[in-house]
């Protein structure tokens, strides 16, 4: 039903329940393996959510369902609890009327004896054994993912060619002088009984013939039919169910209960489709022992043409024989696969089945690998022969003579007869690393390998590489060529070829060539054209010493802070400070911070006082692109952080030591690791506590310094001095006692 999506858990439960019933049927105490109405009622009472699954299979809207229930004399709202998606079904009782309603909708809850009901909810899992990797055989995978969406449509009008039969339920509507609605069921004998009209035989007549019969028969009882004041309409309210047999090379052969409008394709989808051994080109429909129709699945699979899909009748047999002649096609075609050939089909038909040639197909020739007859086979592992088939270019071919891709319209595929087991291979254009190519590298915009062609020059290759990039040296280029003599172990011969300014392809509005400032290149036309050979490698050099501008930043207490472009590679910190107008009176040189972005170096300690006082010395660092210097104001603050009782900032006092600032921060915390305490000065340098024998020395902080006292790791205990001295006292007391005892024993 539109708007309802069955939960996946219900899908799986329904599949498992049906599978369990069918699997346990042979072991039942009854001889007949049949799910009765009582059994179905008990099942649906325990799982009312399965009713929603069955309703979903009908394909009817909620309004259509209510109309059908009303016309059958049932309460229209009988199935309303099962129509809304997500509604709670717990406690909902399933009665016999609900089973009857399902039967009216064409989805009966019972399974007739000897008939396998394979209909699953939409989105149900594929039957066991149908999963696996994609098949090489064309068409097999189409049937692997079958769902109930492939079942015949139970809603909507039937075609005019539909033949009425026993079990169909008709609705006859009279309007005009007479307003009547009759629901008429076709009896087993093929009759319908129209109130106040009588009995009418309708079995095997088409809908068009049925209307003609009713026109004549109703006209006898209702004069308004002849006068045109009374009109009638007849429709199918409920389709009958037929039993068809699908046998042969199909995934699940057996008997199937299908709708009376089901076709051969519906039956094949229900049975899982042909297997790898099935015949896709000639599927037979047998009726009363005679073949009444054949179906070529390739019409449906390749062209979407289902015109020859035959509507089945009661007792029809759909037979899928073993496959006939099969060949494979591989390589540069749109859909490489194994195909089954029909009568008279040739190589050209096979290429068309495969979707035609790909744009990268090599249109010179193709190869057919053919199994040799037993008399022609020779000893060896490959009893095949290769048939080389040249291809003929048509007048539409606009390419060169190299025979590369020009599309299927540019080549004529010969109508060559194929043999069973043939394997057709369509070659593709070789990649650059496997075909004739040349390469270019260095200072060009798009270095790489390019296809070689006859008469190709260095200029052509530079143009393919989108010209030289900024900084290219256009005086000469180097070519590495494969050596003719390799006896000495040579890998390549290199030589230089001249270039000139015409290799700069970009020009200004006046037509002058554009290029970076630097070297003077040779005048236009002075360099001869140099032809390339296959596998040549061209290198375009960069101008000696060519680099783009480097930028460094200086901020803080200088006269002109901001970015500065470096004028030399050896420019230093003192030069940058001088270019920035020098420092202000408020600058704190010892607190200068230097950062280097190159290689993610980060902060680097800098002694700016020494760098400015002694320019060019090691303390005067050489600048790199992205360097930055910040010179702060004088800040007489010492920050204390880490394992102290009150981390804070303490005013700097000249001459005060490490312990003074820790004491102003509340002293050491319980887990303070004094041995790893450190001081980081304003210039970025750091010092830690030093120790010599029993003497301990802490670094003295300066303005802008940061004292850090780390915490001891969890579980690690420090040394308790009182406990240590107590232990030493006990050891000394014990030693003294032992000495006294020894002296007493030694005395006479």
C-alpha positions in Angstrom: 0.0 0.0 0.0 1.3 3.5 -0.8 2.7 5.2 2.2 3.5 2.0 4.1 6.9 0.6 4.5 7.1 -2.8 6.3 9.7 -2.9 9.1 12.7 -4.9 8.3 12.2 -7.1 11.4 8.7 -8.0 10.1 10.3 -9.0 6.8 12.8 -11.3 8.3 10.2 -12.8 10.7 7.8 -13.5 7.9 10.5 -15.1 5.8 11.7 -17.2 8.8 8.1 -18.3 9.8 7.3 -19.3 6.2 10.6 -21.1 5.8 10.1 -23.0 9.1 6.5 -24.0 8.2 7.7 -25.4 4.8 10.8 -27.1 6.3 8.8 -28.9 9.0 5.9 -29.8 6.8 7.3 -33.3 5.8 7.5 -34.3 9.4 4.0 -33.3 10.3 1.6 -35.9 11.6 -0.8 -35.2 8.8 -0.1 -36.7 5.4 -0.8 -33.4 3.5 1.7 -30.6 4.1 -0.8 -27.7 4.3 -1.1 -24.6 6.3 -4.8 -24.4 7.3 -6.8 -21.4 8.0 -6.8 -22.1 11.7 -3.0 -22.3 11.7 -2.7 -19.1 9.8 -5.1 -17.4 12.3 -3.0 -18.6 15.3 0.2 -17.3 13.6 -1.3 -13.9 12.9 -2.8 -13.6 16.3 0.7 -14.1 17.8 2.2 -11.7 15.3 -0.4 -9.1 14.2 2.4 -7.1 12.6 2.5 -9.8 9.8 -1.0 -8.6 8.7 0.5 -5.3 7.8 3.1 -7.1 5.7 0.4 -9.0 3.8 -1.6 -5.8 3.2 1.5 -4.1 1.9 1.7 -6.8 -0.8 -1.7 -5.9 -2.2 -0.4 -2.6 -3.6 -3.7 -0.9 -2.8 -4.2 2.5 -1.2 -6.1 2.9 2.1 -9.2 4.2 0.3 -9.2 1.4 -2.2 -8.9 -1.2 0.6 -11.9 0.4 2.4 -14.0 0.4 -0.8 -13.3 -3.3 -1.5 -14.2 -4.3 2.1 -17.4 -2.3 1.9 -18.4 -3.9 -1.5 -17.8 -7.3 0.1 -20.1 -6.6 3.0 -17.3 -6.1 5.6 -16.7 -3.2 7.9 -14.7 -0.6 5.8 -12.5 0.3 8.8 -11.7 -3.4 9.6 -8.0 -3.1 8.5 -7.4 0.5 9.6 -5.2 -0.5 12.6 -2.8 -2.1 10.1 -2.7 0.8 7.6 -0.7 3.5 9.4 3.0 3.0 9.5 4.5 2.8 13.0 1.2 2.3 14.7 1.3 0.1 17.8 -0.1 -3.3 17.1 0.4 -4.9 20.5 -2.9 -6.3 21.8 -4.6 -6.1 18.3 -6.8 -9.2 17.8 -6.8 -11.0 14.4 -10.2 -12.4 13.7 -11.6 -14.6 10.9 -13.0 -11.4 9.3 -9.4 -10.2 8.9 -8.4 -13.4 7.2 -11.4 -13.0 4.9 -10.4 -9.4 4.2 -6.9 -10.4 3.3 -8.3 -13.0 0.9 -10.5 -10.3 -0.7 -7.4 -8.1 -1.2 -5.7 -11.0 -3.1 -3.2 -11.8 -0.4 -4.6 -14.9 1.3 -3.0 -15.9 4.6 -3.1 -19.7 3.8 -0.9 -21.7 1.5 -2.7 -24.2 -0.7 -1.4 -27.7 -0.7 1.5 -28.4 -3.1 2.0 -24.8 -4.0 5.0 -22.8 -2.7 4.1 -19.2 -1.8 7.3 -17.3 -2.4 5.9 -13.8 -2.1 8.0 -11.7 0.3 7.5 -8.2 1.7 9.1 -5.4 -0.2 12.8 -5.2 0.7 13.0 -8.8 1.9 16.3 -10.5 1.8 17.4 -12.6 -1.2 16.8 -16.3 -0.9 19.7 -18.4 0.4 22.1 -19.5 -2.2 21.5 -16.5 -4.5 24.2 -14.3 -3.0 27.7 -14.1 -4.2 30.1 -12.2 -6.4 28.7 -10.7 -9.6 28.3 -13.3 -12.4 30.2 -13.1 -15.6 27.1 -14.4 -17.4 25.1 -11.5 -18.7 21.5 -11.4 -17.2 21.9 -13.7 -14.2 22.4 -10.9 -11.6 19.1 -9.2 -12.8 17.1 -12.0 -11.0 19.3 -12.3 -7.9 17.9 -9.3 -6.0 14.3 -10.1 -6.6 11.6 -8.7 -4.2 7.8 -8.5 -4.3 8.1 -5.5 -6.5 8.4 -8.0 -9.4 5.1 -9.6 -8.5 2.2 -8.9 -10.8 0.3 -5.7 -9.9 -2.9 -6.7 -8.1 -4.4 -3.2 -8.3 -5.7 -1.2 -11.3 -7.6 -2.2 -14.4 -6.8 -5.4 -16.3 -6.1 -5.3 -20.1 -8.8 -5.8 -22.6 -7.2 -9.1 -23.6 -7.6 -10.5 -20.0 -9.6 -13.7 -20.1 -12.1 -14.2 -17.3 -12.0 -17.5 -15.4 -13.3 -19.4 -12.3 -12.4 -17.5 -9.1 -12.5 -14.0 -10.5 -14.8 -11.6 -8.7 -16.5 -9.0 -11.0 -18.2 -5.8 -10.0 -21.2 -4.8 -12.2 -22.3 -1.2 -11.8 -25.6 0.0 -13.4 -26.3 3.8 -13.5 -29.0 6.0 -15.0 -32.6 4.8 -14.8 -31.3 2.0 -12.5 -28.8 2.5 -9.8 -27.4 -1.0 -8.8 -24.1 -2.6 -7.8 -23.6 -6.3 -8.1 -20.5 -8.3 -6.9 -20.4 -11.4 -9.1 -18.0 -14.4 -8.6 -17.3 -16.7 -11.5 -18.2 -20.2 -10.4 -16.1 -23.3 -11.0 -18.2 -24.0 -14.1 -17.5 -20.6 -15.5 -20.9 -18.9 -14.8 -21.9 -15.7 -13.1 -25.4 -15.1 -11.7 -26.8 -11.6 -12.2 -29.8 -10.8 -9.9 -33.0 -10.3 -11.9 -31.1 -11.2 -15.1 -30.0 -14.8 -14.8 -27.0 -17.0 -15.4 -24.3 -16.1 -18.0 -21.3 -18.2 -19.1 -18.2 -16.0 -19.1 -15.3 -18.4 -18.7 -12.3 -17.8 -21.1 -13.9 -14.7 -22.6 -11.9 -11.5 -22.8 -13.0 -8.3 -21.1 -14.0 -6.9 -24.5 -16.1 -9.9 -25.3 -17.6 -9.8 -21.7 -18.9 -6.3 -22.3 -20.5 -7.3 -25.6 -22.2 -10.3 -23.8 -23.5 -8.0 -21.0 -24.7 -5.4 -23.5 -26.9 -8.1 -25.2 -28.0 -9.9 -22.0 -28.7 -6.8 -19.8 -30.6 -5.2 -22.7 -33.3 -8.0 -22.3 -34.0 -7.1 -18.7 -33.3 -3.3 -18.7 -34.9 -1.4 -21.6 -32.8 1.6 -20.7 -29.7 -0.2 -22.0 -31.1 -0.2 -25.5 -32.4 3.4 -25.2 -29.1 4.7 -23.8 -30.7 5.9 -20.5 -29.1 3.2 -18.5 -25.3 2.5 -18.6 -23.2 -0.3 -17.1 -19.6 -0.9 -16.3 -17.9 -4.1 -15.4 -14.5 -4.4 -13.6 -12.4 -7.0 -11.9 -12.7 -6.6 -8.1 -10.5 -9.5 -7.2 -8.3 -11.6 -9.5 -8.2 -15.3 -9.3 -5.1 -17.3 -8.4 -3.6 -19.7 -10.9 -1.0 -22.4 -10.5 2.0 -22.4 -12.8 5.1 -24.6 -13.0 8.6 -23.3 -13.5 11.1 -26.0 -14.2 14.4 -26.6 -15.9 17.5 -24.5 -15.3 16.0 -22.1 -12.7 17.2 -21.2 -9.2 14.1 -22.7 -7.5 12.0 -24.9 -9.7 8.6 -25.8 -8.5 4.9 -25.0 -8.6 3.9 -21.3 -7.9 0.7 -19.7 -6.9 0.5 -16.5 -9.1 -2.1 -13.9 -10.0 -4.1 -14.6 -13.1 -2.4 -11.6 -14.7 1.1 -13.0 -14.1 3.4 -13.4 -17.1 6.4 -15.5 -17.8 8.7 -12.8 -16.4 6.7 -12.8 -13.1 7.1 -16.5 -12.9 10.9 -16.3 -13.6 11.4 -13.6 -10.9 9.4 -15.8 -8.4 11.7 -18.8 -9.2 14.9 -16.8 -8.9 15.6 -16.6 -12.7 17.7 -18.9 -14.8 20.8 -20.4 -13.4 24.3 -20.2 -14.9 23.2 -23.2 -17.0 19.9 -21.8 -18.2 19.0 -20.7 -21.7 18.3 -17.0 -21.9 17.3 -16.9 -25.6 14.5 -19.5 -25.8 12.3 -20.0 -22.8 9.3 -22.1 -23.6 5.7 -21.8 -22.4 4.0 -25.2 -22.6 0.2 -25.5 -22.4 -1.5 -28.9 -22.5 1.6 -30.5 -23.7 2.3 -28.1 -26.5 4.7 -25.2 -26.8 2.5 -22.1 -27.2 5.1 -19.4 -26.9 8.8 -18.7 -26.6 10.5 -15.8 -24.9 13.9 -14.3 -25.6 15.1 -12.7 -22.4 17.6 -10.6 -24.3 14.8 -8.5 -25.8 13.9 -7.6 -22.2 17.4 -7.3 -20.8 19.1 -5.4 -23.6 16.3 -3.3 -25.0 13.6 -3.3 -22.3 11.1 -4.8 -24.7 8.5 -7.0 -23.0 6.1 -7.2 -25.8 6.6 -10.9 -26.2 6.0 -11.6 -22.5 3.1 -14.1 -22.4 0.3 -14.0 -19.8 0.1 -17.4 -18.1 -2.9 -19.6 -17.6 -3.9 -22.3 -15.1 -1.5 -25.2 -15.4 1.0 -23.6 -17.7 4.6 -24.8 -17.6 7.5 -22.4 -18.0 10.5 -24.4 -19.1 14.1 -23.1 -19.2 16.3 -25.4 -21.2 20.1 -25.7 -21.0 22.0 -22.9 -22.7 23.0 -23.0 -26.3 26.0 -21.2 -27.9 27.9 -18.9 -25.6 30.8 -16.6 -26.2 32.6 -14.0 -24.1 33.8 -10.6 -24.9 36.4 -8.7 -22.9 38.5 -5.6 -23.1 37.5 -2.1 -24.3 33.7 -2.7 -24.6 31.1 -1.0 -22.4 29.8 -4.2 -20.8 32.3 -7.1 -21.0 30.6 -10.4 -20.1 29.6 -13.9 -21.4 26.7 -13.7 -23.8 24.5 -16.3 -25.4 24.1 -16.1 -29.2 20.9 -16.6 -31.0 20.4 -18.2 -34.4 22.4 -16.3 -37.0 24.0 -13.7 -34.7 27.5 -12.7 -35.5 30.5 -10.8 -34.2 28.8 -7.4 -34.9 25.8 -8.5 -32.9 28.0 -9.5 -30.0 29.7 -6.1 -29.9 26.2 -4.5 -29.9 25.1 -6.7 -27.0 28.2 -5.6 -25.1 27.1 -1.9 -25.4 29.5 -1.1 -28.2 33.2 -0.1 -28.1 34.5 2.2 -25.4 36.2 5.5 -26.4 39.6 4.1 -25.6 39.2 1.0 -27.9 42.0 0.4 -30.3 40.2 0.4 -33.7 42.8 -1.4 -35.7 41.8 -5.0 -35.1 40.4 -7.4 -32.5 41.3 -11.0 -31.6 39.1 -14.1 -31.3 40.5 -16.9 -29.2 38.9 -20.1 -30.5 39.0 -23.6 -29.2 40.6 -25.9 -31.8 38.7 -29.0 -33.0 40.1 -32.2 -31.4 41.9 -33.2 -34.6 43.7 -29.8 -34.8 44.8 -29.6 -31.2 48.5 -30.0 -30.5 50.2 -31.0 -27.2 50.3 -28.2 -24.7 48.2 -26.3 -22.1 46.5 -24.0 -24.5 44.5 -25.8 -27.2 43.3 -22.5 -28.8 44.0 -20.6 -31.9 43.9 -16.8 -32.2 42.0 -15.3 -35.1 43.2 -11.8 -35.9 40.3 -9.7 -37.3 41.2 -6.4 -39.0 38.6 -3.6 -38.5 37.6 -1.3 -41.4 37.4 2.4 -40.7 34.3 4.1 -42.1 33.9 7.5 -43.8 33.0 9.0 -40.4 36.6 8.4 -39.1 38.2 11.8 -38.6 41.3 10.7 -36.7 44.8 9.9 -37.8 46.2 6.7 -39.1 47.3 5.4 -35.7 44.0 3.6 -35.3 43.1 4.9 -31.9 39.7 5.5 -30.4 37.2 7.2 -32.7 34.0 5.6 -31.4 31.9 2.7 -32.7 30.6 4.9 -35.5 34.1 5.1 -36.9 34.6 1.4 -37.5 32.7 -1.3 -39.2 32.5 -4.6 -37.3 32.5 -7.5 -39.7 29.6 -10.0 -39.6 31.8 -12.9 -38.7 30.3 -16.1 -37.6 31.3 -17.2 -34.1 31.8 -20.6 -32.6 30.7 -21.8 -29.1 33.4 -21.1 -26.6 34.9 -18.2 -28.5 36.5 -15.4 -26.5 36.6 -12.0 -28.2 39.2 -9.5 -27.0 39.0 -5.8 -27.9 42.3 -4.0 -27.2 42.5 -0.6 -25.7 44.8 2.3 -26.4 48.0 1.8 -24.4 48.7 4.0 -21.4 51.6 6.5 -21.8 54.0 4.4 -19.8 53.5 1.5 -22.3 53.4 3.4 -25.5 55.8 5.8 -27.2 56.1 8.8 -25.0 58.4 11.8 -24.1 58.6 13.5 -20.7 59.4 16.9 -19.4 60.4 18.1 -15.9 61.8 21.0 -14.1 60.6 24.6 -14.2 57.4 24.0 -16.3 53.8 24.4 -15.3 52.7 20.8 -15.9 55.6 18.4 -15.8 54.9 14.7 -16.8 54.8 12.3 -19.7 53.1 13.0 -23.0 52.4 10.8 -26.1 55.2 11.1 -28.7 54.3 11.8 -32.4 56.3 12.0 -35.5 58.1 15.4 -35.9 57.5 16.4 -32.3 59.8 19.2 -31.1 61.0 20.6 -27.8 58.7 23.6 -28.3 55.7 21.2 -28.8 56.5 19.5 -25.6 56.9 22.7 -23.7 53.6 23.8 -25.0 51.9 20.6 -23.8 53.5 21.3 -20.4 51.7 24.6 -20.4 54.8 26.6 -20.8 57.7 27.4 -18.5 56.9 28.5 -15.0 58.3 31.6 -13.3 62.0 31.5 -12.8 62.8 29.2 -15.8 66.2 29.6 -17.4 65.4 29.8 -21.2 69.0 29.8 -22.4 69.2 26.1 -22.8 67.6 22.8 -21.9 68.9 19.3 -21.3 67.7 16.2 -23.1 68.4 12.7 -21.8 68.1 10.1 -24.7 68.4 6.3 -24.6 71.9 5.3 -25.7 72.5 3.3 -28.8 75.4 1.5 -27.2 74.9 0.0 -23.8 78.0 -2.2 -23.6 79.6 0.2 -21.0 76.6 0.2 -18.8 75.3 3.6 -20.0 71.7 4.4 -19.1 71.3 7.7 -21.1 73.2 10.2 -23.2 72.6 13.8 -22.2 73.2 16.9 -24.3 72.1 20.6 -24.2 69.9 22.3 -26.8 69.5 26.1 -27.1 66.3 28.0 -26.2 65.2 31.6 -26.6 62.6 34.0 -25.3 59.9 32.7 -27.7 59.4 29.8 -25.3 57.6 32.3 -23.1 54.0 31.8 -24.4 52.3 34.5 -22.3 52.4 38.1 -23.7 51.2 41.5 -22.6 48.8 43.8 -24.3 51.6 45.1 -26.6 52.5 41.6 -27.7 55.8 41.5 -25.7 56.7 38.3 -24.0 56.2 38.2 -20.3 58.7 36.6 -17.9 60.4 37.1 -14.6 63.2 39.7 -14.2 66.6 38.3 -14.2 68.7 36.8 -17.0 68.6 38.1 -20.6 67.4 35.3 -22.8 68.5 34.9 -26.4 66.6 37.0 -29.0 63.5 35.5 -30.7 64.3 33.1 -33.5 67.9 32.4 -32.5 67.2 28.9 -31.2 66.6 26.2 -33.9 63.8 23.7 -33.5 65.0 20.4 -32.0 63.1 17.2 -32.8 62.5 14.6 -30.1 62.7 10.9 -30.2 60.6 8.4 -28.3 61.4 8.2 -24.6 63.4 11.5 -24.6 63.4 13.3 -21.2 63.6 17.1 -21.3 64.7 19.2 -18.3 64.0 23.0 -18.1 66.4 24.5 -15.5 65.7 27.2 -12.9 67.7 30.5 -13.1 70.7 30.4 -10.9 69.9 32.0 -7.5 66.3 32.7 -8.5 64.0 32.9 -5.5 60.8 34.7 -4.6 60.8 37.4 -1.9 61.1 36.3 1.7 59.1 38.0 4.4 59.8 38.4 8.1 57.7 40.2 10.8 58.7 42.4 13.7 56.2 43.7 16.3 56.2 45.3 19.7 58.4 48.2 20.9 60.0 49.3 17.6 59.3 52.5 15.6 57.9 50.8 12.5 56.5 47.4 13.3 55.1 45.2 10.5 56.2 42.8 7.7 59.5 43.3 5.9 60.8 41.7 2.7 64.3 40.4 3.2 66.8 42.0 0.8 69.5 39.4 1.1 69.8 35.7 2.1 72.2 36.6 4.9 70.0 39.3 6.5 70.0 39.1 10.3 67.9 40.1 13.4 70.0 43.3 13.9 69.3 44.3 10.3 65.6 43.8 10.7 65.5 45.9 13.9 67.5 48.6 12.2 65.1 48.6 9.2 62.2 48.9 11.7 63.6 52.2 13.0 65.3 50.8 16.1 63.7 50.0 19.5 61.8 52.4 21.8 62.8 53.5 25.3 60.1 51.2 26.7 61.5 48.1 25.0 62.6 45.2 27.1 65.4 43.6 25.0 65.9 40.6 27.4 62.3 39.7 26.9 62.3 39.5 23.1 60.6 36.5 21.7 61.7 34.9 18.4 59.5 32.5 16.4 60.4 30.4 13.4 57.7 28.8 11.2 60.2 27.0 9.0 60.1 23.2 9.7 57.7 24.0 12.6 60.6 25.1 14.8 58.5 27.3 17.0 60.0 29.6 19.7 63.8 30.0 19.6 65.6 31.7 22.5 67.2 35.0 21.4 69.7 37.2 23.2 68.6 40.4 21.6 70.9 42.6 23.7 74.0 40.7 22.5 72.7 40.5 18.9 72.3 44.3 18.7 75.5 45.0 20.6 77.6 42.6 18.4 76.0 42.4 15.0 77.0 39.5 12.8 77.9 37.2 15.8 76.2 33.8 16.4 73.7 35.4 18.7 72.6 37.6 15.8 70.4 35.0 14.1 70.1 34.8 10.3 66.5 35.3 9.2 64.4 32.7 7.3 61.0 33.1 5.5 58.2 33.4 8.0 60.4 34.5 11.0 58.8 36.8 13.5 60.2 38.9 16.4 58.2 40.4 19.2 59.9 43.0 21.5 57.7 43.6 24.6 57.6 46.4 27.1 59.4 46.0 30.4 57.2 43.9 32.7 58.6 43.4 36.3 56.5 40.3 36.9 57.5 36.7 37.8 54.9 34.1 37.2 54.8 31.0 39.5 52.8 28.0 38.3 52.5 24.3 38.8 52.8 22.4 42.2 52.5 25.4 44.5 49.6 26.1 46.8 48.6 29.4 45.2 49.8 29.9 41.6 50.1 33.6 41.0 52.3 36.4 39.5 54.8 38.0 41.9 56.3 41.5 41.4 60.0 41.2 40.5 62.5 42.2 43.3 66.1 42.6 42.3 68.3 40.1 44.3 65.5 37.9 45.4 66.0 34.2 44.7 63.9 31.2 43.6 62.5 30.4 47.1 61.3 34.0 47.6 58.9 33.7 44.7 57.7 30.2 45.6 57.0 31.4 49.1 54.9 34.2 47.7 52.9 31.6 45.8 52.0 29.8 49.0 54.9 27.4 49.1 55.3 23.9 47.6 52.3 21.7 47.3 52.3 18.1 48.8 53.1 16.5 45.5 55.7 19.0 44.3 58.7 17.6 42.5 61.3 20.1 43.6 64.1 18.3 41.8 62.6 19.2 38.4 61.7 22.8 39.1 62.7 25.2 36.3 62.8 28.9 35.3 62.0 30.0 31.8 63.3 33.5 31.1 61.7 36.2 29.0 64.0 35.5 26.0 62.9 31.9 25.8 65.9 30.3 27.5 65.4 27.9 30.5 67.3 26.7 33.5 66.7 23.9 36.1 67.8 23.3 39.6 71.5 22.2 39.9 73.1 20.0 42.6 76.6 19.3 43.6 77.1 16.8 46.4 74.9 18.1 49.2 74.7 21.6 47.8 71.5 22.6 45.8 71.3 25.7 43.7 68.2 27.2 42.2 68.3 29.5 39.1 67.5 33.2 39.9 64.4 34.5 38.1 64.4 37.7 36.2 61.7 40.1 35.0 59.2 38.3 32.8 60.3 34.9 34.0 58.1 31.9 34.6 58.8 29.5 37.5 57.4 26.0 36.9 57.2 23.4 39.7 56.0 20.1 38.3 53.9 17.5 40.2 55.2 14.1 41.1 53.5 11.2 39.2 50.6 9.5 41.1 51.9 6.8 43.5 55.5 8.1 43.6 56.4 9.3 47.2 58.9 11.9 48.1 61.6 11.6 50.7 60.4 12.4 54.3 63.4 14.0 56.0 62.1 13.2 59.6 61.5 9.6 58.7 65.0 9.4 57.1 66.7 10.9 60.1 64.7 8.6 62.4 65.8 5.6 60.4 69.5 6.7 60.5 69.2 7.1 64.3 67.8 3.6 64.8 70.7 2.2 62.7 73.3 4.1 64.7 71.7 2.9 68.0 71.8 -0.7 66.8 75.4 -0.4 65.7 76.4 1.1 69.1 74.6 -1.7 71.0 76.5 -4.3 69.0 79.8 -2.7 69.6 79.2 -2.7 73.4 78.2 -6.4 73.3 81.3 -7.3 71.4 83.5 -5.3 73.9 82.0 -7.1 76.9 82.5 -10.5 75.3 86.1 -9.7 74.5 87.0 -8.4 78.0 88.4 -11.1 80.5 
